[in-house]
Amino acid sequence: MAPNVRAGLSRRGFLAGTGGVAAALALGACGGGGESGGGGGGGGTRTVQGADGPVQIPANPQRIACTDFYTTYALLDVGVTPNGTAEATVGGVLPEYQQVYDSIPKVGKPTALNFEAIAAQGPDLILGTKVPSLPADLGPQLSGIAPTVLLPSGSVPGSWQERALQAADTVNRLPQGEQVKASYDQHAQRVREQFAPTLGQTRWALVRGSSGGVFFSDYPTSWSGVVLADAGFQFGQFAAGKTGAGGRLSYEQATRLDDCDVILHLADTQGGVDANTRTLLAQPAFQQVRAVREGRLFPLPNYYCSHYKQGEAVLSHLETIVPRVQSV
């Protein structure tokens, strides 16, 4: 049974508690867990490189706690079910993973981890991402519970591709990770080849709403931007060739996207649209953008793409959109 996660537990208070970690580890060791690592739980260690340097970890980790949800998704891609995960807070869960995600004990949110809940799972490896906004001492604190590998966050959102392979390697599943990547690469190539004439003559934009009367037009190195780029989609002038997540525009500046033939807007894994993006779509200035006016505005589920199986879901959705714009 998943532990009762208490909000607001201080890291220092928990780690300083007499026997707190040891007791929680003993509790966690009694529970079940999904498949992890590369098979049997035999001994042995190896050294992997994390964001803060080399870390000695079990050669075949058996009980893995993830400090963010996108690492969890990357492990599910290669057949590994973590014993604990941070809650999914952005974008939703890939529908085919929803049931298994729901069954994994939650250990807080990525920005508010519950150290007691992590320790209660009895992990032999803690795996996550070193995001600049997180406490600088997060890795050392987590290492008091179990060997901890925080992977580099990368300089652009689209770096999820490299990080997914790093996560697979850390749990001794690199061959499986490479197979998942190969499937994605082949899918992207099929899209590129099948729709080459249309992709060669159209320009695309990715947009998401924000607060304060602005929105973002995202770049080819953004979450799903890398998927479009891999499949041969060309971006409009505002985004083409730029790196990072995206550029901010006021509603009144929406016409800077007039050179785009198709606009894709933020949607979660179930196709739901957040309030900020709904507000953007309702703006008179946005409705006057050429692609919107001509009926080529579409939702893009899995917009916040973070792992290879999700990348394939984006590609599959794009395959339903391109035929609708072939007459441009």
N, C-alpha and C positions, 0 to 999 in steps of 0.2 A: 504493500500500500504506500502511496506517496506520502511523504511527511507533510505535516501541517506547517507550511511556510509562513513565518511571522515576518511582517513588514517592519522595516526600520531598525533591524538589529545591527548594531555597530560592529564593524570588523574588529576593532580593537577590543571591544567588550567581549566578543565571542572568543577570540583567540587567547585572551588573557584568562578566560574562565578555567578553573582547575579541572583538568581532565576533560574539558569540553570536546576537543577534537577526537581524543581517543574513544570517548564514550559514543560519539556520533558515528565514528568509523565502525565500531563494534556493532551498532545498530544496523548500519547500512550493509554490513557483511552478511546479515541474515536474510536479506531480500533477494529477489530474483532480478534478472536483467536480460536484456537483449544480447544478441550475438555481437561480439566486439573483437577487434584485432584480427589476426590472421589465422585463427584456429585455436588450438589448445592453449591452456594457460601456463605452459612451461616457463621455466625461469629464463634468466638472461636479460641483459639490458643492451641498449644502444644509445648513441648520442645523436640528437637532432638539433638543428639550428632554429632558434626562436628569434623574436624581435630583439630580445635582450642578450642574445648569445647562446652558446651551446647548453643543452639540457640533457641529462641522462634520464632515460625513460625505460619502461619495460619493453622488451623486444616485441611482445605480443600483448598489448594492453587489453584487459578484459572488462573493466568497469570504467567508462569514460563519462566525465561530466563536462558539458559544453557551456561556456560562459556567454555565448550569443546563439541566436537561432540559425544564422546562415551557416555556421560551422556544422550544426546539427543536420541541416539539409544536405550539405556536402557529404557527410558520413552516410546518411540514408541512401544517397546516390550509389555508394559502393557497398551497400548491404550491411552496414554497421548501425545498430540502434544504440544510441547513448543511454546511460543509466540516469542521466539528469540533463536538463537543458534550460537555458534562459527562455523566458516567454517570447513568443513572436509578437512584436509590437508594430511592425510596418509591413504593409503589402499583402498579408495573408499567407497561408500555407498552401502549397501545391495540393490540389484536391486528392490526388492519389496517396499523399503522405499524411492527410489530416488525421486518420484514425490512429496511426502509430504515433504521430506527434502528440495527440491527446493522451495517449497512454504513458508517455514519458513523464516522470516526476519533474515538476518545475522548481527552479532554484532562484526565482526572482527575475527581474528584468536586467538586460545587459548593463544598464546604468545604475542599478540598485540590486546587486547580487545579495543573496542571503547565504552567508558563509556556513551557517549551521545546516541549512538544507543541502548544500553541496557536500559537506562532510558526512551527512547522514546517508548518502548514497554509497559510501565506502569506495570512492574512486581510486584506481591505481594510476590514472592520468586525468589531468584537467587540461582542456583544450579550448582555445578561443582566439580572439583577435585583439591586438594592441591598438586601440583607437585613441587618437590624441586627447579626446575629451574625457577619457577614463582616468582614475587616479594613477599617478606615476608609480606608486608602490603596489599596484594590484598584483602583478606577478609574484613578487616576494611574499606577499600576504597569502596568496593562494598556495604557494609552495609549502606553507606550513601544514597544509592538508595532504597534498599529494604532488608528485612531479607535475610541473605546469609548463605548458608550451603556449605562449601567446604569439601568434603569427603576425608578421607585419601587415598593416592595414592597406598599404599601397597608396599611391598618390592620386588615383582616380577610382571612381566606383566600379569601373569595368575590370579592375584587377581581381575581381572574384574568380576569374578563370585560373589564375596562377595559385590563388589561395586554396581553391578547391583541391588542386593536385597536392599542395603541401599538406593539407589536412589528411588526404588519403594516404600519403606517404607516412605521416606521423603515426597512423594506426596500422601500419604495415599492410596497406591495401593499394599501393601505387599501381600495380598492374590493372586492378579493377578501375582505378581512377583514369588511367590512360585509355581503357576501353570505353568508358563513359564519354571522355573527351573526343575519342575517334568517332563515336556515333554522332555527337553534336557536329563535329567538323564535316562529316559526310552529309548530314542533313543541310547544313548551311550551303555546301557546295551544290547540292541538288536544287535548292531554291535559286541560287545564283545562276545556274545554267538554265533551268526551266523558264525563268522569267527574265532572261537577259535583255530582250528587246525593250520590255517595259521599264526595267530598272535603269537601262541606259538613257532613257529620255524623261525620267521623272525625278523630282526632288522632294524629299520628305522632311518632316519636322516632328519632334517629340515635345509635348508640352504638359506641364502640371501646374496647378494653381498654388498660390501662396496667399499670405495675409497682407493687408496694407495696400491693396490696390495694385499688386504686381503679380507676375507669374514667371515661370522659368521655361525657357526653350533649351532642351538638353542636348548635349554634345555626343559625338560618336564614341566617346570614352565613358559615357554614363552607363547605368545599370543595364538597360536594354539597348542602349545605343551601340554597344559593342556587338550585340547580336545582329542588329541591322547592318552594321559595317561588315561583319564577317560574311553576310549573305549578299553583299554587293549593292546595298541600298545607298543612295547618294543623298546627302543632307543639303538643305538650302544654305544660302550665303551666310546667314547669321551664325550657324553652327559648324559649317564645314571647316575641317582642319584645326578645330580648337580642341583643347584638352581640359579635363576637369569634369565636373558634373553638368553644369549648364549655365546659361547667362540669364540675368534678370531683366525683365521688360515690364514697363507699366502697361496697363490696359490700352492706353492711347498709342503705345508703340507697337501694337499687335500687327499693324500693316507691314512691319519689317519682315514678316513671314510671307508676304505676297508672292514671292518667287517660288514658294513651295506648292507642289501639286497635290500633296496629301499631308494631312496632319493627324497624328496619333496622340491621344490624350491618356493620361494616367487612369488606370483601373487596377483593382486588386486581383487576386487569383480567381475570385468568383465573378469578376466583372463589375464589382461595386465601384462607385465613384465617390471620392471624398468631397466634403463640403466646399473646400477652397477651389477645387477643380470645377465643381458644379457652378460656383459663382463665376469663374472665368468663362465657362461656356455660355453663360447667360448675358455676358456683357455685349452691348450693341457694337462696340468697337471690334470685339473679337469676331462677332458674327458677320462683320464686313470683310474679313480676310478672304482672299480669293478662294482658297481651298474649301473653307467653310461655306461660303456663299454658293459654291458649285456642288456641294453635297459630298465632299471627300474628306470629312472629319469622322474618325473612327476611334472607339475605345481600344486600348491595348492592355488586355489582362496580363498579369505578370510583369508589369512595367518595371517594378523594382526587382529585376532579375538578380539572383545571387548564387545560382549553382547550375550545373550543366543540364540536368533534367528540366529545370525551369527554362533554360535557354532553348531547349527543344520545344517546349510548350509555346514560347514566343514565336519560334519559326513556324510551327504548325498553324498558329493564328494568322501570321503574315501570309501564309499560303491561301487563306480564305479571303484576304483583302486585295492582294495584287490583281486577281482576275477582275475585280470590280472597278479597277482604275486603268485597265489596259487601253481604253479608248482615249486617254488623255493625249 
